[in-house]
Amino acid sequence: MSGWNDLSAASIAPLADSQLQQTVDVLARAFCSNPLNRAVVRSDDPDRCFRSNRHSMRTLLPMARLHGQVLVATLDGKVAGGLVASPPGHFPLPPPPLVDGLHCLLRQGWQVARRWELVFETFEALHPGEPHWYLGILGVVPSARRRGVGAALLSHWLAAADRDGMLAYLETDSEGNLRFYERAGFSLEGETTVLGVRTWRMKRAPAGRRRNY
Ligand SMILES: CC(C)(COP(=O)(O)OP(=O)(O)OC[C@H]1O[C@@H](n2cnc3c(N)ncnc32)[C@H](O)[C@@H]1OP(=O)(O)O)[C@@H](O)C(=O)NCCC(=O)NCCS
C-alpha cells in the first residue's frame, strides 16, 4: 500500500485458539488511554480500564471470530496487536450467549455496560447506507507502537475490502489517528460527540473506485 512505512516485521494471521488470551490482554491494554474508553469506564486509572476492557474483549472476540474477522499481529512470537472487522451484512455482530453477556455485565458493572451500549447505538445509527466492511477494533500494545504493526494489520484487512470491491468504514476517538488512516486512503466522513468525547467517522472507497492520494 503506498504511503506506508513498510518496515514492520509483524506476521499477520487470523486469530488462533492458542492466541485468544494474549489477544484479549493486548486489545484490553491498547485502548486504556483512549478518551472514549476513559469516558465509558469513568476512570483515569489504566489498570481499572484494563480489567474492565478484558471482560468486553473476552465476550466479543469469540463472537467476532465466528461472525466476522479477527486478525492478530505477532512480533517475535508474541501478540502485539489485533484487528476486529465485520464484513458487509455482518454488522452488528449477534449478541453473545446469555451466560457470557451476563457474566460481562456483572463483572464490568451496569453503568459501564450502559455507557458502552449508548456508544454503540450512537455509532450504529451513523453507518453508511451502502454495503461496507466495518473496522470495529484496531489496537497495538503501547510497547510495540510506531513499528508498522498497526499499518500491517490495516493493510491486510483492506486487501480483503479491495478484493470485494467494498467500501471500508470506521470511527476513531483520537485526532492523532486521522493521519494514520488518511495514509491508508480513508477520508473524513463526519464528526460526532458521544459521552462528551469528539469522535470522527472515516470511509475509504475500494482501490478501483478511489482517486490517488
Ligand atoms: C492507532 C494504532 C493502532 C497504530 O498502531 P501502530 O502500530 O503504532 O501503527 P504504525 O506503527 O503502523 O503507524 C503509526 C505511526 O508510526 C509511524 N511508523 C511506522 N513505522 C515506524 C518506524 N519504524 N519508525 C518510526 N515511525 C514509524 C507511521 O508512519 C505512523 O505515522 P503516522 O501516525 O504519522 O501515520 C495504535 O497507536 C493504537 O493501538 N492506538 C490505541 C488504540 C486506537 O486508537 N486504535 C485505533 C482505533 S480506531
The ligand as an SDF file (V2000), in Angstrom:
LIG
                    3D

 48 50  0  0  0  0  0  0  0  0999 V2000
   -3.5780    3.5540   16.1360 C   0  0  0  0  0  0  0  0  0  0  0  0
   -2.6290    2.3610   16.3790 C   0  0  0  0  0  0  0  0  0  0  0  0
   -3.3740    1.0810   16.1000 C   0  0  0  0  0  0  0  0  0  0  0  0
   -1.4390    2.4920   15.4370 C   0  0  0  0  0  0  0  0  0  0  0  0
   -0.6080    1.3450   15.6400 O   0  0  0  0  0  0  0  0  0  0  0  0
    0.9660    1.3990   15.3340 P   0  0  0  0  0  0  0  0  0  0  0  0
    1.4550    0.0090   15.3200 O   0  0  0  0  0  0  0  0  0  0  0  0
    1.6320    2.3600   16.2340 O   0  0  0  0  0  0  0  0  0  0  0  0
    0.9050    1.9790   13.8550 O   0  0  0  0  0  0  0  0  0  0  0  0
    2.1300    2.1530   12.8520 P   0  0  0  0  0  0  0  0  0  0  0  0
    3.4290    1.9260   13.5400 O   0  0  0  0  0  0  0  0  0  0  0  0
    1.8260    1.3170   11.6790 O   0  0  0  0  0  0  0  0  0  0  0  0
    1.9490    3.6510   12.4180 O   0  0  0  0  0  0  0  0  0  0  0  0
    1.8830    4.6680   13.4110 C   0  0  0  0  0  0  0  0  0  0  0  0
    2.7980    5.7860   13.0260 C   0  0  0  0  0  0  0  0  0  0  0  0
    4.1190    5.3320   13.2250 O   0  0  0  0  0  0  0  0  0  0  0  0
    4.8690    5.5750   12.0400 C   0  0  0  0  0  0  0  0  0  0  0  0
    5.8440    4.4920   11.9300 N   0  0  0  0  0  0  0  0  0  0  0  0
    5.6410    3.2530   11.4350 C   0  0  0  0  0  0  0  0  0  0  0  0
    6.7780    2.5480   11.4680 N   0  0  0  0  0  0  0  0  0  0  0  0
    7.7150    3.3780   12.0390 C   0  0  0  0  0  0  0  0  0  0  0  0
    9.0610    3.2100   12.3820 C   0  0  0  0  0  0  0  0  0  0  0  0
    9.7120    2.0870   12.1210 N   0  0  0  0  0  0  0  0  0  0  0  0
    9.6670    4.2570   12.9780 N   0  0  0  0  0  0  0  0  0  0  0  0
    9.0240    5.3950   13.2500 C   0  0  0  0  0  0  0  0  0  0  0  0
    7.7310    5.5940   12.9380 N   0  0  0  0  0  0  0  0  0  0  0  0
    7.0900    4.6070   12.3510 C   0  0  0  0  0  0  0  0  0  0  0  0
    3.8610    5.5210   10.9430 C   0  0  0  0  0  0  0  0  0  0  0  0
    4.3220    6.2170    9.7990 O   0  0  0  0  0  0  0  0  0  0  0  0
    2.6870    6.1830   11.5740 C   0  0  0  0  0  0  0  0  0  0  0  0
    2.8290    7.5660   11.4890 O   0  0  0  0  0  0  0  0  0  0  0  0
    1.5330    8.4920   11.2990 P   0  0  0  0  0  0  0  0  0  0  0  0
    0.7880    8.4300   12.6020 O   0  0  0  0  0  0  0  0  0  0  0  0
    2.1160    9.8070   11.0640 O   0  0  0  0  0  0  0  0  0  0  0  0
    0.7420    7.9210   10.1620 O   0  0  0  0  0  0  0  0  0  0  0  0
   -2.0710    2.3870   17.8300 C   0  0  0  0  0  0  0  0  0  0  0  0
   -1.4940    3.6450   18.0870 O   0  0  0  0  0  0  0  0  0  0  0  0
   -3.1040    2.0810   18.8970 C   0  0  0  0  0  0  0  0  0  0  0  0
   -3.3610    0.9270   19.2280 O   0  0  0  0  0  0  0  0  0  0  0  0
   -3.7130    3.1480   19.4750 N   0  0  0  0  0  0  0  0  0  0  0  0
   -4.6720    2.9960   20.5650 C   0  0  0  0  0  0  0  0  0  0  0  0
   -5.9470    2.3760   20.0920 C   0  0  0  0  0  0  0  0  0  0  0  0
   -6.5460    3.1530   18.9230 C   0  0  0  0  0  0  0  0  0  0  0  0
   -6.7040    4.3720   18.9610 O   0  0  0  0  0  0  0  0  0  0  0  0
   -6.8790    2.4190   17.8530 N   0  0  0  0  0  0  0  0  0  0  0  0
   -7.4990    2.9370   16.6870 C   0  0  0  0  0  0  0  0  0  0  0  0
   -8.9480    2.8530   16.8980 C   0  0  0  0  0  0  0  0  0  0  0  0
   -9.8440    3.4350   15.5160 S   0  0  0  0  0  0  0  0  0  0  0  0
  1  2  1  0
  2  3  1  0
  2  4  1  0
  2 36  1  0
  4  5  1  0
  5  6  1  0
  6  7  2  0
  6  8  1  0
  6  9  1  0
  9 10  1  0
 10 11  2  0
 10 12  1  0
 10 13  1  0
 13 14  1  0
 14 15  1  0
 15 16  1  0
 15 30  1  0
 16 17  1  0
 17 18  1  0
 17 28  1  0
 18 19  1  0
 18 27  1  0
 19 20  2  0
 20 21  1  0
 21 22  1  0
 21 27  2  0
 22 23  1  0
 22 24  2  0
 24 25  1  0
 25 26  2  0
 26 27  1  0
 28 29  1  0
 28 30  1  0
 30 31  1  0
 31 32  1  0
 32 33  2  0
 32 34  1  0
 32 35  1  0
 36 37  1  0
 36 38  1  0
 38 39  2  0
 38 40  1  0
 40 41  1  0
 41 42  1  0
 42 43  1  0
 43 44  2  0
 43 45  1  0
 45 46  1  0
 46 47  1  0
 47 48  1  0
M  END
$$$$
